[in-house]
């Protein structure tokens, strides 16, 4: 029996802001889009594991491309692009009377601090985990091991949903049920197959 549900954030409960911003950034600086994306992706993987800061990402980009960047402005403009899907957040919240509900996302501390100024996610989720907190991304097991302990349930009693297949592998290897998210209607069908009560009764949180 399912007792806990873990939601991915970007791509499931919110819009993906980083890639669109980087494409705009590359055009603005007359840089090759693929070169910028590749360099950024290498650096952000380290930042999301808390090995370097979100500021360091952009300092490295300055050096690699021999350009000047207003780093604070660039980061703020990028995070401003992050839009949340209210319908999906409310859907997550609707489970809280019947299940433990968590969210797990890949972010560095600098970015995440700005995101938390935009929205109070605690009104939707019982547990909020970000990769920098455990120094592991969703492609690694450490975060899921942390969540299993925090949720206080067995792996087989958890379902994790994400829009990226690569993020499901480690969770699945630990015995967690996984769903590759495509849209809300498909998610509801998959949750029902696992015996999850998907009635959207609103709780009194928030």
N, C-alpha and C positions, 0 to 999 in steps of 0.2 A: 504494500500500500504506500502511495506517495504521501510524504509528510512535509516536503520542502521543495520550493521552486526557485531556481537561480536564473535571473534574467541578465542577458548581455545588455549593454547600454547603447553604444553607437551602432546604428544599423537595425536595432530592434526598438529601442525606446527613444532614440534621438537621431538626428541627422548627422552624417559624417562630415565634419568641418575641415579636417586637416588637408586632405588631398585637394578639394576645391580651392582652398586658400593658397596652397603651394603652386597650383597651376597659375593662379592670378599673379602670385609673387614672381614666378619665372618670367612671365610676359612683361611685367613691370620693370624687371631688371635686365631684360633682353638676354635671358639665359635659356639654355636648352632644358625643356620641361623634364625629359627623362633623366637628365643628369642631376637636376635638383631633387627629383623624387627619390632617386637611388641614394644620393648622399643623405638626404633627410631620413629616409627609412633606416639606414644603417645606424644613424645617431639616435633616433627616437627609440629603437630597441634597447639601447643602453640606458636611456633616460627612464624608460618605463620599468626597468629593473632597479632604478635608483642608483645606477653606477655613475651617471653624470646628471647634471641638472637640466631643466628645460631651457634655461638661459644658455648653457654650454652648447646646446644644439645649434643655436643661431650664431654663437661666437665661432663655432667650427665652420659653419656655412660662410661666414664672412671671410675666414681665412682661405678656405678651399676655392672660393670663386673670386677672391680679391675684390670684394665690394664692401661698401659701408651699409650697415643695416641699423635702423632704429628698432632695436630688439624689443623693448617694452611695447612700443606701438604695434609692431608686427604680431606679437603674441596676443595682445588684447583684441586686435582686429580679427584674428583667427577665431578666438574663443567666442567673440560676438556672433559669429556665423553659426554657432551651435544652437539648433532649434530642437525642442523636445516634442515628441508625439504625445499629446495629452491623452489621446484615446488609449495608447499602449500603457502609459503610466497609470491611468485609472484602472485598466485591466489588471495590471500587477497588484495595485492596491486592493482590488476586489477579492483577492485570495487571502488577505491577511487574517480574516476571522477563522479560516479553516486550515491554513497552511503557514509554515514559516516561509517568508519571502525575502530573497536576497538579490543584490545586483553585483556583478563582477565585471570590471572594466580595465582595459589597458591604458594607463595614463601616468605621466610623471607628476611630481608634487606641485610644480609651478603651475602647470595647466589646470590641475585639479582644484587648486585653491581658487582660481578664477571661476571655474565652473560652479563651485559651491556658493559663490556670491550671486550667481544667476538663479539658482533653484535650490530648495530644501528637499533633497531626495528622501530624507528620513520620514516624510509623510507618506511615502509610497513603499518603502522597503524597511524590513526589520534589521537587515545587515547590509552594509555598504562596504565592499572590498575593492580596492584599487591596486593594480599590480605593484606600484612602487612601495606599498605598505608591506608586502611580503617578498619584495625583490624577485618576483617571478611573474611572467606573463601567462596568459591563458593556454599557451602551447606547452606549459610545464605543469607538473603535478602539485607543486608546493601550495599554490593558492587554493586548489580544490581540497587538499588535505586540511588546510586551515579551516575552510568552510565546513567540512564534514564535522570537525571537532566543535566549531562554533555553533552549528545548527543542532548538534546533539542527536543526530539521526544516522542511520546506516546509509552507505552509498546507494543501495538499491531503493531507498526510500526518497531519493532526490531526483529531480529532473532538471537538467541544465539546457537552456536554449540559446543559440547563437546563430548569427547569419553567416558565419565563416566556418566551413567544414574543418579547417585545420585546428580551430579552437576547441573542437569537440573531442579530439583524440585522447588527450590526457585524462579528461573527465571520464570518458568511456572505459579506459584502461583501469580506472579505479573502481569501476562497477556502477558509476552514476548513469542513469538514463539520459540520453541526449536527443535533442531535436534540432535539426537544421531549419532555422526560421526562414520563411519566405514571405508570409503575410499573416495577418491575424486569423483569417478564416482557416488557413491550413494549420496554424498553431492550435486552434481550438480542436480540430479533428484529431491531431496527434496527441494532445493532452487527454482527450476522451478515451483514446485507445489505451492509455496508461491508467485509466480509472480516475482521472482527476475531475473533481466537481468544478465545472467552468461557469456556473451561474454567476452573473456579475452583480451581486448584491454589494452595495457600497457600505464600507465600514465607517466608523466615526473618527478616523484618524485625520488630523490636519484641519 
